[in-house]
Amino acid sequence: MILQPIAKVAKSALKKPTTLEYPEQKEKLADTYRGIHKLDMRTCINCSACAKICPNQTIVMVEADYETAFHQGTATKIFPEINLERCLFCALCEEVCPTECLVLTKDTEFESFDRRDFIKRPEALE
């Protein structure tokens, strides 16, 4: 009766560790994984479809400066600003985007000590 728990402990002690030594080792992600958004400001047509379809009202359209084509200067248009803290990562914004300028990447590293860092301005999504 006493030998059975000792055998279990010995067996689990000899197993490989189940945790990863992050950041040296990273977890393998599934093909369907959805991480942080990426925005191509040059192809965005400012249709606001992403903000309208967002079920959590995570996306807000804000004014931002962007580089115009052929480096002729900068202009101001409205672009999506995303609050990652509220985001469900459902990818509806990606599906509804007519120009496919807003996509979800496989980037998993978005940690911060300040909640304001989770609100990503258009420039930060590029």
Residue pairs with C-beta under 8 A, 6 or more apart in sequence:
20 26
20 27
26 108
27 108
29 106
29 108
33 106
33 108
34 89
34 90
34 91
34 104
35 89
35 104
35 105
35 106
35 107
35 108
35 110
36 84
36 104
36 105
36 107
36 108
36 110
36 120
36 125
37 82
37 84
37 87
37 93
37 94
37 102
37 103
37 104
37 105
37 120
37 125
38 102
38 103
38 104
38 105
38 125
38 126
39 79
39 80
39 101
39 102
39 122
39 125
39 126
40 101
40 102
40 126
41 64
41 66
41 67
41 79
41 101
41 122
41 123
41 126
42 66
42 67
42 69
42 101
43 99
43 100
43 101
44 77
44 79
44 80
44 99
44 101
44 102
45 98
45 99
45 101
46 61
46 77
46 78
46 79
47 98
48 61
48 78
49 93
49 96
49 97
49 98
50 59
50 80
50 93
50 96
50 97
50 102
51 59
51 60
51 61
51 80
52 96
53 92
53 93
53 96
54 92
54 93
55 88
55 90
55 92
56 86
56 87
56 88
57 86
58 82
58 83
58 84
58 86
58 87
58 88
59 80
59 81
59 82
59 83
59 93
60 80
60 81
60 83
61 78
61 79
61 80
61 81
62 78
62 79
62 80
62 81
62 121
62 122
63 76
63 77
63 78
63 79
64 76
64 77
64 78
64 79
64 121
64 122
64 123
65 74
65 75
65 76
65 123
66 74
66 75
66 76
66 77
66 79
66 122
67 73
67 74
68 74
68 75
79 122
80 93
80 102
80 122
80 125
81 119
81 120
81 121
81 122
82 119
82 120
82 125
83 118
83 119
83 120
84 110
84 118
84 119
84 120
85 115
85 118
85 119
89 104
91 104
93 102
94 100
94 102
94 103
94 104
97 103
110 118
112 118
